[in-house]
């Protein structure tokens, strides 16, 4: 067998999740807890969901004004990333949080925690931008799914590269990509999601960003035994 390194993602089983990943998830949980409490009158109204969304969610209207050169709201700049820490309820957070933690753990084992956090931010921003380009809505964009799909795009691209390097069939990877595209198409048509409200555009933008960044940050090479 050749002694050349194979870009096979390092396994993460049995390795503790990096504290930074837990901290980021903790921020998401704390924000949702404060918003939920404020919604029920058990926390200061500064944490009311509407106010928090107004300050930190991503809004297509602000993006359109900036894109047309009419006005640039400073809130738009940070909302490219901060929207990913906000959610529309506990179920939304649990679903995104579980996948974020699993994929983030695997990715951080391969490219380090600094690049993993950067990948989260890049994917979230790409998801927001594509959302802004493909939508015309007054509803805010919230949720970590754009960043999560970025993680998924990176892992999928790594797997494709590995299978190709080993001379194995890449069909499973392409079936996954087609399956994800089909699911998001159903979301776009309103057959999946809460009244078709899931932001498939952010998923698309995040996935593309993650796929591209997999070329910039490949997994650490492992020598075959």
N, C-alpha and C positions, 0 to 999 in steps of 0.2 A: 504494500500500500504506500502511496506517496506520502512524503513527510511535509508537503506544503500545507499551510494553514487553511482550515475551512471556516468560513464565516457562519458558524452555527451559533445561534444565540445561547448564551450561558444559562443553564437552568437556575431557577430561583428558589426551588423547593428547599425547605429547611433553613433558609437564610432569612433573618429578621427583616421586616419592611423598614426602609429608611425612615428615621424620625421626621424628615422634612415632608415626606408623603403623608404621614399621619398628621402633621401640623396643618398642611393644606386642607386635608379632609376635616380636621377639627374646626378650621375657620368656616367651612361650608356648613357644618353642623351647628356651630354657634350662631351664625347668621340666621339660619332657618329657625332655630329655637327662639331667638329674639323676635323675629318677625311673627312667628306663630303666637308668642306670648302677647305681643303688642296687638295683634289682630283680635285677641280675646280680652283686651284691657288689662293685662297682667304685666305690662312693661311700658316704659315711657313711649309716647306716640312718635318720638323721633325714630323708633325702630319699626313703625308701621310699614307694612309691605309696600304700600303705594309710594311712600316717601323714599324708601330704600331703592325701589325700582327706578324712581325718577332720578336718583343720584348716580346709580351704579349699573343699571341695566343698559343694554344696547338698543338704541331706537333708530329705525330705518329713516324716519323723518330728518333727524339730525345728520345722518349719513348723506342723505340726498342733498341737503343744503350745502354740506361741505364739498360734495362731489361736483356740484354745479358752480362752486366758487362763490356762493352767496354769503355764507357765514360758517365759521368753524367754532363750535361750542367746545370748550376745553373738556367738558364731561365726556364728549365722544371719544377722546384720546384714551382715557383710562378705562372707559367702558368696553373697549375692544378686548380687555382681559377680565375686568371685574365682573362682567355678566356671568362668567363661568363659575363664580363662587356663589351665585344666587340660584334658587330653585323655586319651583311652583308648588311646593308641598313636600311632605316627608317621603311619599312614594317615589316622586321624581328624584329626590336626593339619594334615596337608598339604591335605586337602580343605577344611577350614574356613579355613585360613590363606590359601589362594589366593583364595577368594571374598571373604574379609574385606578383603584388600589391594586387590583390584580395585574393589569397591564403596566401600570407605572412601576410596580415592583420588578417585573420581568425586564423592563427597559432600563431601569436604573442599574441593574446588575450588569448590563452590557455597555452602557455609555456613561455611567456615572450620574449622580443626582443633579449636578449643575446643568448638564445638558438635558436631563429629563424634565426639569422645571422649565428650561428654555423651550423645549418641545411643546410642553403644555401651553405656554404663552403664545408661541407661534401658531399652533393649531387653533387655539381659541380665537386669535385675531383673524386668521384666515377664514374660519367659520363665520365670524361676524361680517367680514367684508363680502363674502359670497352671499350671505343672507341679505345684506343691504343691496347688492347688485340684482338679485333675483326676486325680491319681494317688494310689495307696496302695501305696507300695513302700519297701523298705529299701535299695534301690540308690541310690548317689549320682548326682546330676546333674552332669555335667562336659561341657565343650566350648563353643566360641564360637558354635554354631549359632543360639542364641536371639538373640544380637546381630547375627549375619549376616542372619538373617531380618528383623530390625529394619531393617537397611540396605536390604534388598530391598523391604520395605514402603514405605520412604520414596521410593526411586527409582521404584517402581511408581505411587505416588500422584502424584508429580511428573509422570510421563508421562501419566497420566490427565488431570490438570489442563491440561497443555499441549495435548494433542489436542483436548480440549473447547474450549479458548480459540481454537484455530485452526479450529474447525468441522470437524474430521476425526473419523473413526469411532474410537470408544473400544473397539471389539470386541476388538482384539488384547490390550488390557490385561485385559479381563475373561476372555479365554481363558487368559491367564497365571495369573490368580487361581484360576480353576477347575482348571487343571492342577496348581498347587501344592497345592490342597485335595485333589485326587485322589491325588497322590503321598503326602501325609501320611496320608490315609485308609488307603492300602495299608500304610504304616508302622504305623499303629495296629492293623491286622489281622495284622501280622507277615509280609506278603508281601514287604516291602522292609526291608532292614536286617539286622543281626546278631541273628537270633533275635527280631526285632521289638523290639529294645532301643533303637532310636533314639527320642529324646524329642520326638515330634511336638507335645506340649503346649507345650514351650518354643518350638518353631518358631511355633506359633499366637500365643502371647503376645508374642513378639518382633515378629512381623509386624504385629499390631494396633497395638502401641506405635509402630513405625516409621511406619505409615500415618497415625496421629494426629499424630505430631510433624512430618510433612510439612506440615501446616497451620500449625504454629507457626513452623517454619523453612523457608519456601519457598526455592527456588533464586533466586539473584540475577537480576533481570530483565536481559534482553539486548534491545537495540534492533534490530528487523529492518532489513535493508539494502534 
